[in-house]
Amino acid sequence: MNAIARHAAGLLFGALSLPMLAVAADPQPTHEFTLDNGLKVIVREDHRAPVVVSQLWYKVGSSYETPGQTGLSHALEHMMFKGSRKLGPGEASRILRELGAEENAFTSDDYTAYYQVLARDRLPVAFELEADRLASLRLPADEFAREIEVIKEERRLRTDDKPNSLAYERFKAMAFPASGYHTPTIGWMADLERMTVEELRAWYESWYAPNNATLVVVGDVTEKDVKALAQRYFGDIPRRQVPPAKIPRELSEPGERLITLHLKTQLPSLLFGFNVPSLTTAGNPREAHALRLIASLLDGGYSARLPSRLERSEELVSGTSAWYDASTRGDSLFVLSATPNVQKGKTLADVEAGLWRELEDLKKNSPSAAELERVRAQVIAGLVYERDSITSQATAIGELESVGLSWRLIDEELDALKAVTPADIQAAARTYFTRSRLSVAHILPEEARHD
């Protein structure tokens, strides 16, 4: 969570009494049905404004890719805007712009999604355009030849020329030795150089099937209306055989790994990553919820442990953060990052020792009930604030469904977070914060290199 979001969440929680918070989190009317061709549809009613968000999620992303064919999911996302049976390149986007709609798409390790936000009476247009490219994507060779150059430039600008992004890409490749999560979503440059439109056609035909997709609609709609529209526009698209997709499992204890990177950066920095389960792979989901709360306990605003102890009290770091994604298709990573306070002469070794002190403290001493309640309240307030938006609601639903979980977790997670005890926090720290699960990246300025 960034500083603005944290501040907003803090303001929200300060303004809400707990009974009001409970009301805000009450489940909204949500409906689920599946068309005969296997397309799952989830409708969540939110009648505060005559607006609707429509999202189509495909269960395919970079973790599905194999060596030599990385970047296919992201490249196909780009090509989905390049023409179909009814429309030429860019025409669907032009139609939506003229209707005043917002549209975009995104690819991750686990899924690819396309969305439109528009007036509720324009929903049939969104469905017609989305169904058309699901059924009849053109993939013209000349458009691909142009677009792959755009993607390569995107990789250069967003990763190769950005030290922090490049460092995290290399770190992640090391931290996931056994699963597809070591593949960058945009793909390795060598694979982009040799990608063909025929490979993209095969990828599209393999994964873009109604029975491998979830249509999420949130806003001023009813189940009856959406069901009729979904059947009208998507119902005749035939289901197809989809390749098997195994859950990305990681070695539970790969051993301690270290990478040292010399990059165009002003200051040294450090990444710590522990191989941990997600909600999908945890034997007990409470472990994943405990890890979510630990991330906030360490880095959940001004009073969290890392900024208050390592940054302000010890003046060991000039910046630090912690994060964990529980909603992944396979195993996940718990990450800490920090920049030494070089003005005080602090080094990466000093920072590593400081991070370990904090983690060992979690292992030896469970947090007080008061500290855990403060952290839990902050996390819950953040979730309630975030899900005030229909787009955020839809994205939360689509993400859960696409990684193999259920949208119903949205309405259950507040209770799940409330159930985590101080002993659960300590147990998760003892289990997962071990050197045998640890990847470390030392990121140093180029001039620090000694060949």
N, C-alpha and C positions, 0 to 999 in steps of 0.2 A: 504494500500500500504506500503511495507516495505521500509527501508531507501535506499537500492540499487535501487529499482524501482523508488522511488521519485527522486533520484539523476539523474537516466537515463532520466526520463521524463523531468526534469529541463534542462538537457543538450540538449535534443531534441528540447524543445521549444525555447531555446536560439539560436539554430542553424537554426530554421525555421522562415521565414517571414510568416505573416498571409496568403498571397495568396498561398504560398507553402503548408501551413497547410490545406487550403481548398482543394487543389489538392489531398493531401495525403488521405483526407477523402472522396473523390469522390466515389460514389457507384461502386462496381465491378459488372460485369455481374453475376447475381444470378437468378437461375431458381428453380421453385417449381412444383412438380407434385405428384400425388397419384396413386399408383397401385390399381388394382381392389380389392385387399384384404385389403385395408385401410392403407398400409404402406406409410407414407408421406416421400418424398425424396426431399432434398434441395441441390442444386449444386451451389457452388460459384467458379467461375473461377479465378485462380491466376497462370499465366503462366511464372512466373519469374524463376522457376526451375522445372525440370522434376520429381517432387515429389507430392504426394497426401496424405491427411489424410482422413481416413474413420472412422466415428463414428456412432454407433447405440445407440440411447437413448430410454430408456423405462420410461414411466410415472408411476414410482413407487419408493418409498423410505420410509424412516422411518416415515414420517408424515402420511403414509397410514396404518401404523400398529396399532394394538389394544393392550390394556394391557394384559400381559401374553404371547404375541407373538411378542415381540420386537426383533429386530436384524435379522428378516427374509430376508429383502432386501439385507443387506450386506452379510449374509451367502450364499445366492443364488449367489451373484456376485462371491464369491470364488469358488462355485461349478460349475460355468459355464466353468471352465477350466479343469474339471475332466472327460471329455469324452462325446461323442455323438454317433450317429449311425455309422458314418464313422471313427471316431478316438478314441483312448484310452486316458486315463488321461495324460495331459501334451503334447500330440502330436501336437496339433494345435500351441502351443507356440514354440515347437521345429522347426516346419516348418517355422514359421515366423522369428525365429532367424537365420535360415540358409539362409533366403532370405535377411538378413540384415535389417529387419523391426523392428520398435519400437512398442510395444504394451502394453496396460495396461487397467485398468478399475477403476471406482470409483462410490461410492454410497453417496448420500446426503439425506437430509430430503425429497427432492422432486423428485429425479430421480436416475436412475442407468444407467451408460454409459460404453461402451466398444469401444476402439479405436486402430487403427493401423496407423502408419506413414511409408510409403514405396514408392519405385520407382513407377512411374505412370503405368508402364506396368505390375506391380504385383497386381494391384487393384483387378482383378478377384479372386485371391487367398484369399484376405481379405474377399471379399463378400461370397465366397464359404464356408469358415470356419465359418463366422458369421451366415449365413443362416442355416448351418447344426445344430448349437447348439440352434438356435431359434426353429427349427422344431423338434429336436430329442434329447434333453438333456437326459443323462443316469441317473445321480444321484445315483451312486452305494453306498450301505449302508456302505461298508467298507471304502470308500473314505470319506464319510461324518463323520464317527466316528473319523477319523484322523484329518479332516479339522476343526471340531468344537473345537478340542483341540488347534489348531493353532489360531483360532479366540479368544478363551478365553485368550490365552497368549498375543495376540495382545491387548486385552482390558486391561490386567494387565500392560503391558509395556507402552501403549500410554495414558492410562487414570488413572487407579487406582494408579500407581506409579509415576505419574506426577502431582504435586500439582496444577499447573495452569490449566491443562486440567480437572482434577477432580473438581476444583472450578467452572470452566465455565459450566461443565455438570450439576452440582447441581443448579447453578444460572439460567441456561436456563430452567430447569425443573420447577423452581418457577416462572420465568418470563412469561411462557406460560401456564397458568392454564387451559385454555379451549380447546386448539388445540393440534394436534399431534406433534407440534414442541417441546413439552416437552420431547419427546422420543429421547434418544441418538441414533445416526445412528448405532453404533455397537451393541446396545441392552443392556439391564440390565443383569448383570451376572446371576441372578436367572433364567432369561428366556433362556440364552444360556445353562445353566446346564440341562434344561428339553426340549430343542428343539429336534424335531424328523425329520428324513428324509422325513416322510410322510407329515409333515407340509410344508416343503420346496417344495415338489412335488405339493401340492395344491397351494402354492404361485406362483410357476412357471406357472402352468396351468391357474391360474386366470389372471395374468398380462402380461405374455410374449407372446403377440399376435402381429401380424404385424399391426393391427389396433390400437395398443397402443404404437407404436414405431415411431421414426423419424430417418431416415438415412441421415446423413449430410456428404457431400463429398466436400472438398475444395482443390484446387490445379490445376495442369496442366491437366485438363480434360475438356470435353465439355458435354453439357446436353445430346446430342444424345448418346454419348458413355456410360454415366452413366445410362441412361434410359434403354438401351439394356441390360446392365449387371444386373441392378436391377431386371428387368423382368425375366431374365434368372435364377437368383439364388434365388430370393425371391418370384417371382410371383405365384408359385404354393403352397406356404404355406397358409393354409386356415385361414381366419379371425375367431375370436372366440368372444363370448360374454364376455365383460369385466365388472367387478363390477363398480357400480357408485362411483365416487370419488369427494366428495364435497370439496370445497375450505376451507382450514383451517382458520377459522375466530376466532379472539381473543376477549375477553371482551374489550370494548374500554376503560373502566376505572375500572380496577380490584381492585384499592385501593393500597396504598403504602405497599410494602412487604420487609421484611428484613431477611436475613439468615446470620448467623455467623458460619464460618468454621474454625476449628483448624487443620492445616495441616503441613506436613513436609516442611516448607518453612522458609527461613532465614528472610524475611522482611514482614511486613504487607502490604496488598494491598486492593484495593477497586474496585468494579464493579458497575456501574450505568446503568440501562437499562430502556428505555421508550418504551411502546407498541405503535407502529406506523403502518400505512399502508405501503404497497409496491406499485409498479407500477400496480400490478394486482388488488389490492383492494382499492386504493385511488380513492375517488370520482373525483378528478381532478389530473391527472398525474403530473401537475406542482408542487404539494405538495411533491411528491416523489423526483422529481429533485431538489427541494429546500433543502430537507433533505440530498441529496447526496452532495450538495455544502456546507451545514453547516458542515458536517463531515470533508471536506477538509479545510474549513475556520478555524475550531478548531484544526485540526491535519494534515495539508497538507504541512509539511516541516518545515524548520528552522524558517521561519517568521510567522507561524501559531500562533493562539492566545494561545493555551494551553502551548506549549513549550516556547514561548517568554514571556508570562506573569507569568504563575504559576511555570515554571521550572527555567528560567534564572532571571527574574525580582524579583519575590517574594521569590524564593528558597523554595517554598512550597512543591514541589514534586521532586523526582529524576527521574521520568519517567511518561509519560501520553500518552493516545491515544484515538481516537474516530473512530468508524466505523459504517456503515449502509449498509445493503444489500437490494437494491431495487428490485432485480429480484428473488422474491420468489413466490411460488404458492399461499400463503395466506398472512396474516398480518406479519409484520416484527418487528425488534427491533433496536432501536438506542442505541448504547452502548458507554459508556465512561469508561476508566480504568485509575487508577493512583496508584502510590506508594509514600507514604509520604517521605519527606526528613528527615529521622530519625537522621541524623547527626546534623541537625538544631533543633532537638527536635519536629518536626511536627508530628501530630497525624492524624488518620483517620477522626476525627471530623473536624480538620483544613482543610483537603483535601475536604471533603464534602462541607464545607462552601465556599471554593474557587471555586469548580465546579459550585455551585449554583450561585455565583457572575457572572461567565462567561455566564451562561444560562440566568440569569435575564438581563444582559447587552444586549444579543441578543433580548430579548423580548421588552426592553424599547427603544433600539436604533437600527435602521436598519443599516447594514454595509454601508460604503461609496461606491460610484460607483467604485472608484479606487481599493479598497480592493476586491470587488466582481469580478471585471475584472481580477485581478491577480489570484484569486482562480479558476475562470472559465477557464482561459487560462491554468493553471496547470492541471486541470482535463481533459480538452480536449486533451492536449499534451500527457498525460498519456494514454488515450484511443487510440490515433493514434499510439503511439509507441507500445503499447501492441498488436494492431491488425495488426502489420506488419508481425506477425507469422501466418502461415496457421493453425496451431493447435489452437491458440487463437481465430482466426476467427471462426473456426468450433465450438469451445466450446461456444463462445458467442451465435451463432445461436442455437445450441442444447439446451442450458440452457433456452433461451427465449421461444423456442417452447415447451419445456417440462413443463414449469410453466404456460402455457396458454396464453403467449404473442406471438408476431409475430417477425420473424427474421428481418422484415423490420424496426423495431425500431433501429437496428444497424445503418442504414443509415439515421435515423431521429433524433437520440439522440443529436447530436451536436447542431442542431437547437433548440431542446427542452431545452438544458442547456443554450443556449444563450438567451432564452426567459425569464429566471428567473430574477426577479427584486429584489432590496434590500427590497422592501415592502413584496415580497413573502417570503423572508428569515425570516423577522420579524413575519409574520403571522404564518408560520410553527412553529417557536419557541414558540409563545404564545399558539398555539393549543395543541402541543404535549409534551412540557417540563413541565409537571405538576406532582405533587406528587401523584395524583390519577392514574397515568400511570406508576409509578416508582417501579422498583425492585432494591434492594441494596444488595450486598454481601460484608461482611467484612471477609477478609481472614487473619487469624492470625497464627503466629508460634505456634506449639503445646505447647511449654513451657508457652505460655501466658494463657493457660486454667486455670480457677479457678473454680473447681467443688465444 
